Amino acid sequence: MLAVTIKDVANLAGVSPATVSRVINNSSLVKEETAEKVNEAIDKLNYQINESARVLRTNCSSLIGVIGAGMDNPFLMKLLKGVEASAKAHGFNLIFGDSEGELEQELKYLNILNQRRVDGLIIITASIYNNLLDEIKSKGIPAVFASGYVNDNEIPCISVNNTRAAEDVIDYLYDLGHRKFGIIRGTYSDLVTSGERIKGVKSSFQKHQIDFNSVPIYEGDFSFESGSVAAKKILSDNPETTAIFCFDDKMAIGAIRGAEELGYNIPEDLSIVGFDDIELSSYVKPALTTIHQSGYDMGYQAMEFLNKIIDGEDPGKLKEFLPHELKIRESSGTPPT
């Protein structure tokens, strides 16, 4: 059987091949009723669009590349859903790869996506390497970083103000009466989100005249287990600790379990605060006090921003902060007397 051609579709729909091409490429020049006829003909004939040929002809692939890192994180999964929803609304499809934060893998994905002639990139990673930024700029692919602030004037990014949010957490705990803190941060390779949140912690400590160097800071990897292990280390080495701030909710939930295994009651003996407000945080017992940021909105807005850049619009503000909110629940309270 001969393959169905664009001329076959045009004949059945009673239009020109050029009109079929416009419909396929989502042109606004085609009347709605004409587009419906063409789409019905495409479905009836089971016409398969030659994507490779279309890319060569139009220099537009209708593909968006997404490079993520540690996408088993519930917050980042929501972010990806937001990207996908906006991409679909604008007629784009996604190609996704999870680098697990490894630069070599990110560069490999970048080369693959460049070969596929993606129309733009969404980068969702906590570790921003200069090599990656330089490669993106050298290839000339429109890109937006989501979930972290990128200190580069040529690279747009959308995030919450992680520094301000972390400062809000320490200010809140200080106002409750806490003076002995522990911090469970993300990996030291996480130069973006954890780096920003450390700045906020330092700023609040300085404001309240707390010696930053005297505060135990342990590294986690954004997993339940690492939060539990780090909390046990903090409390074993520093039993006077009354509040622990974790840089994500999974580590905070793990920290609650670890502290309880040592005999601590939350929040009577110890307050624990997380970050992200994943769905699980309001269902654990005690419900977790945390910083709320909408992963879905962040992903959606990142893709909206990228679409404007692809269309040639001036992005205006290259850096955009979305709102955050401290959700006070059951895991925090006044320190024990």
C-alpha positions in Angstrom: 0.0 0.0 0.0 1.3 3.4 -1.0 1.9 5.9 1.8 -0.8 8.6 2.2 0.5 12.0 1.0 -0.4 15.6 1.8 -2.0 15.8 -1.6 -4.3 12.9 -0.7 -5.4 14.8 2.4 -5.9 18.0 0.4 -8.1 16.1 -2.2 -10.3 14.6 0.4 -10.7 17.8 2.3 -11.3 19.8 -0.9 -8.4 22.3 -0.2 -4.9 22.9 -1.4 -1.8 21.1 -0.1 -0.7 24.5 1.2 -3.8 24.8 3.4 -3.2 21.3 4.8 0.4 22.4 5.6 -0.9 25.5 7.4 -3.3 23.4 9.5 -0.6 20.9 10.4 1.6 23.8 11.5 -1.3 25.4 13.6 -1.4 28.5 11.4 -3.9 31.2 12.5 -4.6 32.0 8.8 -6.9 29.0 8.3 -10.6 29.3 9.1 -11.9 27.0 11.9 -14.3 25.1 9.7 -11.6 24.5 7.1 -9.2 23.3 9.8 -11.9 20.8 10.9 -12.3 19.4 7.4 -8.5 18.9 7.1 -8.2 17.3 10.5 -11.1 14.9 9.7 -9.3 14.0 6.4 -6.1 13.4 8.3 -7.9 11.1 10.8 -9.8 9.3 8.0 -6.7 8.6 5.9 -4.5 8.0 9.0 -2.0 10.5 7.5 1.4 10.4 9.3 3.2 13.7 9.5 6.8 13.5 8.4 8.3 15.4 11.4 11.9 15.4 10.0 10.8 16.9 6.7 8.7 19.5 8.5 11.7 20.6 10.7 13.8 21.1 7.6 11.1 23.0 5.8 9.9 25.3 8.6 13.0 25.3 10.9 10.5 24.6 13.7 10.3 21.2 15.4 7.4 22.0 17.9 9.6 20.2 20.5 10.7 21.5 23.9 13.6 19.9 25.6 13.5 19.4 29.3 16.6 18.5 31.3 15.8 17.6 34.9 17.7 16.4 37.9 16.4 14.0 40.5 12.9 14.1 39.1 11.5 11.5 41.6 11.1 14.6 43.9 7.4 15.3 44.2 7.8 19.0 43.9 9.8 18.7 40.6 7.3 16.2 39.2 4.6 18.9 39.8 6.8 21.4 38.1 7.2 19.1 35.1 3.4 18.8 34.9 3.1 22.5 34.7 5.6 22.7 31.9 3.7 20.0 30.0 0.3 21.7 30.4 1.6 25.0 29.0 3.6 23.3 26.2 0.5 21.4 25.1 -1.6 24.7 25.1 1.0 26.2 22.7 1.2 23.1 20.4 4.6 21.8 21.7 5.6 18.3 22.7 8.3 17.5 25.3 11.5 15.5 25.2 12.7 14.8 28.7 15.9 13.5 30.3 16.9 13.2 34.0 20.6 14.0 34.5 20.5 13.3 38.3 22.5 16.5 38.5 25.6 15.1 36.7 27.2 17.7 34.4 28.4 15.1 31.9 24.9 13.7 31.5 23.4 17.2 31.2 25.8 18.1 28.4 25.0 14.8 26.7 21.3 15.6 26.8 22.0 19.1 25.5 23.8 17.8 22.5 21.0 15.3 21.7 18.3 18.0 22.1 20.3 20.3 19.8 20.5 17.6 17.2 16.7 17.2 17.4 16.4 21.0 16.8 14.3 21.7 19.8 12.6 25.1 19.8 13.6 25.8 23.4 14.8 24.3 26.7 13.5 24.2 30.2 16.2 23.3 32.7 15.1 21.9 36.1 18.2 21.3 38.1 19.7 22.4 41.5 23.3 22.3 40.3 24.0 25.0 37.7 27.4 24.6 36.1 29.1 27.4 34.1 30.0 24.8 31.4 26.3 24.1 31.0 25.4 27.8 30.7 28.2 28.4 28.2 27.0 25.4 26.1 23.4 26.6 26.0 24.4 30.1 25.0 26.9 28.9 22.3 24.1 26.8 20.7 21.7 29.7 20.7 18.7 27.7 22.0 16.2 29.8 23.9 16.2 28.5 27.5 14.6 29.1 30.9 15.8 27.8 34.2 13.1 26.8 36.6 13.4 26.3 40.4 16.5 28.3 41.1 18.1 31.7 40.6 20.8 31.8 37.9 23.3 34.6 38.3 23.8 35.2 34.6 22.2 38.2 32.8 21.7 36.2 29.6 19.8 33.3 31.1 16.2 33.8 32.2 15.0 32.0 35.3 11.8 31.6 37.3 11.8 30.6 41.0 10.7 31.6 44.4 13.0 33.8 46.4 14.7 31.0 48.2 16.9 33.4 50.3 13.9 35.4 51.5 11.9 32.2 52.2 14.7 30.6 54.3 15.0 33.9 56.2 11.3 33.8 56.9 11.6 30.3 58.4 14.4 31.3 60.8 12.7 34.6 61.7 9.5 32.6 62.6 11.4 30.1 64.7 13.3 32.8 66.5 10.0 34.7 67.3 8.7 31.5 68.8 11.7 31.6 71.2 14.1 29.2 69.6 17.8 29.9 69.9 19.5 26.5 69.3 19.1 25.5 65.7 20.1 22.7 63.4 20.1 22.8 59.6 19.7 19.9 57.1 20.7 21.3 53.7 20.8 19.8 50.3 24.0 18.3 48.7 26.9 20.7 48.5 26.8 20.4 44.7 23.4 22.1 45.0 24.7 25.5 44.4 21.4 27.0 43.5 18.5 26.2 45.9 20.6 25.2 48.9 23.1 27.9 48.3 20.3 30.5 48.2 18.6 29.1 51.3 21.9 29.1 53.2 22.2 32.8 52.4 18.8 33.4 54.0 19.7 31.4 57.1 22.9 33.5 57.5 21.0 36.7 57.0 18.5 35.8 59.7 21.1 34.6 62.1 23.1 37.8 61.6 20.0 39.9 62.3 19.3 38.0 65.5 23.0 37.9 66.5 23.3 34.1 66.3 26.7 32.8 65.5 26.3 31.0 62.2 29.5 28.9 62.7 28.1 27.5 66.0 25.1 26.0 64.3 25.3 22.3 63.2 24.7 22.0 59.5 24.4 18.5 57.9 24.2 17.5 54.3 21.3 15.5 53.0 20.3 14.3 49.5 16.6 15.3 49.5 15.6 11.8 50.6 13.6 10.6 53.7 16.5 8.5 54.8 19.1 11.3 54.7 16.8 13.6 56.7 16.4 10.9 59.4 20.2 10.2 59.5 21.1 13.9 59.7 18.5 14.6 62.4 19.9 11.8 64.6 23.5 13.2 64.1 22.4 16.7 65.0 20.5 15.7 68.1 23.1 13.2 69.3 26.0 15.7 69.0 23.9 18.8 70.0 21.2 17.7 72.4 20.4 21.3 73.3 18.9 21.8 69.7 15.2 22.9 69.8 14.6 23.5 66.1 15.7 21.9 62.8 15.2 23.6 59.4 15.3 21.1 56.5 15.8 22.3 52.9 13.0 20.1 51.6 9.9 18.3 52.9 11.2 14.7 52.3 14.2 15.4 54.5 11.9 17.1 57.1 9.6 14.1 57.2 12.6 11.8 57.6 13.9 14.1 60.3 10.6 13.8 62.3 10.9 10.0 62.1 14.6 10.1 63.2 13.9 12.4 66.1 11.0 10.3 67.3 13.2 7.2 67.2 15.5 9.0 69.7 12.5 9.7 71.9 11.7 13.3 70.9 8.1 14.5 70.8 7.3 16.8 67.9 6.8 19.7 68.5 6.9 19.6 72.3 10.6 18.8 72.4 11.7 19.8 69.0 10.3 21.9 66.1 10.9 20.8 62.5 10.3 22.9 59.4 10.5 21.8 55.7 10.4 23.5 52.3 8.2 22.9 49.2 4.8 21.9 50.7 4.5 18.6 48.9 1.1 16.9 49.2 2.4 14.5 51.8 3.4 17.2 54.2 -0.1 18.0 55.2 -1.0 14.3 55.7 1.9 13.1 57.9 1.5 13.2 61.7 2.4 15.8 62.9 1.5 17.8 59.8 4.6 19.6 58.6 5.2 23.3 58.9 6.8 24.3 55.6 7.4 26.9 52.9 4.7 26.6 50.2 5.7 27.1 46.6 3.7 25.9 43.7 5.7 23.6 41.5 2.9 23.4 38.9 2.6 27.2 38.6 6.4 27.5 38.4 6.6 25.0 35.6 3.6 26.6 33.8 5.0 30.1 34.0 8.5 28.9 32.9 7.0 27.5 29.7 4.9 30.6 29.2 8.1 32.7 29.5 9.9 30.4 27.1 7.1 30.6 24.5 7.3 34.4 24.5 11.1 34.2 23.9 10.6 31.7 21.1 8.0 34.0 19.5 10.6 36.8 19.5 9.1 38.8 22.3 11.4 40.8 24.6 11.3 38.7 27.8 11.5 42.0 29.8 12.4 40.8 33.3 14.9 38.0 32.9 14.5 37.0 36.5 11.1 36.4 38.0 10.2 35.4 41.6 6.9 33.7 42.3 5.2 34.1 45.7 5.9 31.8 48.6 4.1 31.3 51.9 5.0 29.9 55.3 2.4 27.2 56.1 2.3 26.8 59.9 1.1 23.4 60.9 1.7 20.9 63.8 5.4 20.2 63.6 6.5 23.6 65.1 5.9 25.3 68.4 7.6 27.1 71.3 10.8 25.5 72.6 10.6 23.4 75.8 11.2 25.3 79.0 
